[in-house]
Amino acid sequence: MSTASVKNRGRKRLGIKGSGASPKRQVRLSEEINDRLDEEARRQGVTASEVIREAIDAKLRELDAVQEGEEVYFAQDGVTVYDVMLETMYALDAVFTQLSYEAPNEEQREYWTNRSVQLMAEKDSVGLDDIRAMRECMKRWDQIRTDIEYAKALIL
């Protein structure tokens, strides 16, 4: 085998940055996830690596959208929807906390502190497999946050 043919063996580099081999990561998977991964790769007619790359890319884009304040209600898996629900809840809780700090008297401070406690209780009452309830909470919490911010803008 010639040096040129050995040099050209292997896969093409992924992405456009840099040269040489693409970075590699190793992860351990449960047998169930590994079997599902292999099944999905066969179904799509691609390698398991390609399924993994696409899944990671989709998840990272979704997290970026959440961090940029975009509504991400389209996700179908419970874990992703739950993560988005938590981001929505934390955003509203931050508004409640700010209002509590800015409250002119103890009664109003207590009101906003109680709203925060109620928010946490509502989050805890949603089942991890109840995607519909998670989406309803997110929409309601987004609306509350928008209403408060609108009211604050009217006052200023």
Sine and cosine of phi, psi and omega as CSV:
sin_phi,cos_phi,sin_psi,cos_psi,sin_omega,cos_omega
0.00,0.00,0.74,-0.67,-0.04,-1.00
-0.98,0.22,0.31,-0.95,0.03,-1.00
-0.89,0.46,-0.60,0.80,-0.01,-1.00
-0.90,0.43,-0.64,0.76,-0.02,-1.00
-0.95,0.30,-0.54,0.84,0.06,-1.00
-0.93,0.37,-0.66,0.75,-0.03,-1.00
-0.89,0.46,-0.54,0.84,-0.07,-1.00
-1.00,-0.04,0.06,1.00,0.02,-1.00
-0.97,0.26,0.34,-0.94,0.02,-1.00
0.99,-0.13,-0.04,-1.00,-0.07,-1.00
-1.00,-0.06,0.34,-0.94,0.05,-1.00
-0.94,0.34,0.54,-0.84,0.00,-1.00
-0.89,0.46,0.66,-0.75,0.08,-1.00
-0.99,0.10,0.55,-0.83,0.05,-1.00
0.97,0.23,-0.04,-1.00,-0.07,-1.00
-0.91,-0.41,-0.22,0.98,-0.03,-1.00
-0.99,0.13,0.60,-0.80,0.16,-0.99
0.95,0.32,-0.11,-0.99,0.04,-1.00
-0.65,-0.76,0.16,-0.99,-0.02,-1.00
1.00,0.06,-0.29,-0.96,-0.07,-1.00
-0.94,0.33,0.53,-0.85,0.09,-1.00
-0.94,0.35,0.53,-0.85,0.05,-1.00
-0.87,0.50,0.57,-0.82,0.02,-1.00
-0.87,-0.49,0.55,-0.83,0.10,-1.00
-0.79,-0.61,0.54,-0.84,0.09,-1.00
-0.90,-0.43,0.66,-0.75,0.08,-1.00
-0.70,-0.71,0.47,-0.88,0.11,-0.99
-0.99,-0.14,0.68,-0.73,-0.01,-1.00
-0.85,-0.53,0.51,-0.86,0.14,-0.99
-0.93,0.37,0.33,-0.95,0.03,-1.00
-0.88,0.48,-0.61,0.79,0.00,-1.00
-0.89,0.47,-0.75,0.67,0.00,-1.00
-0.91,0.42,-0.65,0.76,0.03,-1.00
-0.87,0.49,-0.69,0.72,0.02,-1.00
-0.90,0.44,-0.67,0.75,0.03,-1.00
-0.90,0.43,-0.62,0.78,0.03,-1.00
-0.89,0.46,-0.74,0.67,0.02,-1.00
-0.88,0.48,-0.66,0.75,0.01,-1.00
-0.89,0.46,-0.69,0.72,0.00,-1.00
-0.92,0.40,-0.65,0.76,0.03,-1.00
-0.88,0.47,-0.69,0.72,0.05,-1.00
-0.88,0.47,-0.69,0.72,-0.03,-1.00
-0.87,0.50,-0.65,0.76,-0.02,-1.00
-0.99,0.10,-0.26,0.97,-0.04,-1.00
0.96,0.29,0.55,0.84,0.02,-1.00
-0.76,-0.65,0.03,-1.00,0.04,-1.00
-0.99,0.16,0.34,-0.94,0.08,-1.00
-0.88,0.48,-0.58,0.81,0.03,-1.00
-0.86,0.51,-0.65,0.76,0.01,-1.00
-0.91,0.41,-0.65,0.76,0.06,-1.00
-0.88,0.47,-0.68,0.73,0.00,-1.00
-0.89,0.45,-0.74,0.68,-0.01,-1.00
-0.86,0.51,-0.71,0.70,-0.01,-1.00
-0.90,0.43,-0.64,0.77,0.00,-1.00
-0.91,0.40,-0.68,0.73,0.01,-1.00
-0.91,0.41,-0.70,0.72,0.01,-1.00
-0.87,0.49,-0.70,0.72,0.00,-1.00
-0.89,0.46,-0.69,0.73,0.00,-1.00
-0.91,0.42,-0.68,0.73,0.00,-1.00
-0.92,0.40,-0.63,0.78,0.06,-1.00
-0.90,0.44,-0.64,0.77,0.02,-1.00
-0.90,0.43,-0.68,0.73,0.04,-1.00
-0.90,0.43,-0.62,0.79,0.06,-1.00
-0.88,0.48,-0.68,0.74,0.01,-1.00
-0.88,0.47,-0.66,0.75,0.02,-1.00
-0.89,0.45,-0.71,0.71,-0.02,-1.00
-0.91,0.42,-0.45,0.89,0.03,-1.00
-1.00,0.04,0.07,1.00,0.08,-1.00
1.00,0.09,0.16,0.99,0.02,-1.00
-0.97,0.22,0.52,-0.85,0.06,-1.00
-0.98,0.17,0.80,-0.60,-0.03,-1.00
-0.84,-0.54,0.97,0.25,-0.02,-1.00
-0.99,-0.15,0.05,1.00,-0.11,-0.99
-1.00,0.09,-0.24,0.97,-0.05,-1.00
-0.89,0.46,0.54,-0.84,-0.06,-1.00
-0.94,-0.34,-0.34,0.94,-0.04,-1.00
-1.00,0.02,0.61,-0.79,-0.09,-1.00
-0.86,0.51,-0.61,0.80,-0.04,-1.00
-0.91,0.41,-0.71,0.70,0.00,-1.00
-0.90,0.43,-0.72,0.70,0.00,-1.00
-0.89,0.46,-0.64,0.77,0.03,-1.00
-0.89,0.46,-0.69,0.73,0.04,-1.00
-0.86,0.51,-0.68,0.73,0.01,-1.00
-0.92,0.40,-0.64,0.77,0.03,-1.00
-0.87,0.49,-0.68,0.74,0.03,-1.00
-0.88,0.47,-0.68,0.73,0.03,-1.00
-0.87,0.50,-0.67,0.74,0.02,-1.00
-0.90,0.43,-0.68,0.73,0.00,-1.00
-0.90,0.44,-0.70,0.72,-0.01,-1.00
-0.90,0.45,-0.59,0.80,0.04,-1.00
-0.89,0.45,-0.70,0.71,0.02,-1.00
-0.93,0.36,-0.64,0.77,0.02,-1.00
-0.88,0.47,-0.59,0.81,0.05,-1.00
-0.89,0.46,-0.62,0.79,0.05,-1.00
-0.91,0.42,-0.72,0.70,0.03,-1.00
-0.86,0.50,-0.68,0.74,-0.01,-1.00
-0.90,0.44,-0.69,0.72,0.02,-1.00
-0.89,0.46,-0.70,0.72,0.02,-1.00
-0.89,0.45,-0.58,0.81,0.04,-1.00
-0.90,0.43,-0.70,0.71,0.02,-1.00
-0.91,0.42,-0.57,0.82,-0.06,-1.00
-1.00,0.04,-0.09,1.00,-0.07,-1.00
-0.87,0.49,0.67,-0.74,-0.05,-1.00
-0.98,0.21,-0.23,0.97,-0.02,-1.00
-0.52,-0.86,0.20,-0.98,-0.06,-1.00
-0.89,0.46,-0.61,0.79,-0.01,-1.00
-0.87,0.50,-0.70,0.71,0.01,-1.00
-0.95,0.32,-0.60,0.80,0.07,-1.00
-0.87,0.50,-0.70,0.71,0.01,-1.00
-0.90,0.43,-0.61,0.79,0.03,-1.00
-0.86,0.52,-0.77,0.64,-0.05,-1.00
-0.94,0.33,-0.54,0.84,0.08,-1.00
-0.90,0.43,-0.68,0.73,0.04,-1.00
-0.90,0.43,-0.60,0.80,0.06,-1.00
-0.88,0.48,-0.62,0.78,0.04,-1.00
-0.90,0.43,-0.69,0.72,0.03,-1.00
-0.89,0.45,-0.67,0.74,0.03,-1.00
-0.89,0.45,-0.62,0.79,0.04,-1.00
-0.87,0.49,-0.72,0.69,0.02,-1.00
-0.89,0.46,-0.65,0.76,0.02,-1.00
-0.91,0.42,-0.63,0.78,0.04,-1.00
-0.90,0.43,-0.67,0.74,0.04,-1.00
-0.86,0.51,-0.70,0.71,-0.03,-1.00
-0.92,0.39,-0.39,0.92,-0.03,-1.00
-0.99,0.15,-0.20,0.98,-0.03,-1.00
-1.00,0.08,0.81,-0.59,0.03,-1.00
-0.93,0.37,0.58,-0.81,-0.02,-1.00
-0.92,0.40,-0.26,0.97,0.02,-1.00
-0.96,-0.29,0.11,0.99,-0.05,-1.00
-0.98,-0.19,0.98,0.19,-0.06,-1.00
-0.88,0.47,-0.62,0.78,0.01,-1.00
-0.86,0.51,-0.73,0.69,0.00,-1.00
-0.90,0.43,-0.61,0.79,0.04,-1.00
-0.88,0.48,-0.72,0.70,0.00,-1.00
-0.90,0.45,-0.64,0.77,0.03,-1.00
-0.89,0.46,-0.68,0.73,0.05,-1.00
-0.87,0.49,-0.72,0.69,-0.03,-1.00
-0.86,0.50,-0.71,0.70,-0.01,-1.00
-0.90,0.43,-0.70,0.71,0.00,-1.00
-0.90,0.44,-0.71,0.70,-0.02,-1.00
-0.91,0.42,-0.64,0.76,0.06,-1.00
-0.87,0.49,-0.66,0.75,-0.01,-1.00
-0.92,0.40,-0.67,0.74,0.04,-1.00
-0.87,0.49,-0.72,0.69,0.00,-1.00
-0.89,0.46,-0.69,0.73,0.03,-1.00
-0.89,0.46,-0.69,0.72,0.01,-1.00
-0.88,0.47,-0.69,0.72,0.00,-1.00
-0.90,0.43,-0.71,0.70,-0.01,-1.00
-0.90,0.44,-0.60,0.80,0.05,-1.00
-0.91,0.43,-0.72,0.70,0.01,-1.00
-0.89,0.46,-0.65,0.76,0.03,-1.00
-0.89,0.45,-0.62,0.78,0.02,-1.00
-0.91,0.40,-0.57,0.82,0.02,-1.00
-0.92,0.39,-0.57,0.82,-0.04,-1.00
-0.95,0.30,-0.62,0.79,-0.07,-1.00
-0.97,0.25,0.00,0.00,0.00,0.00
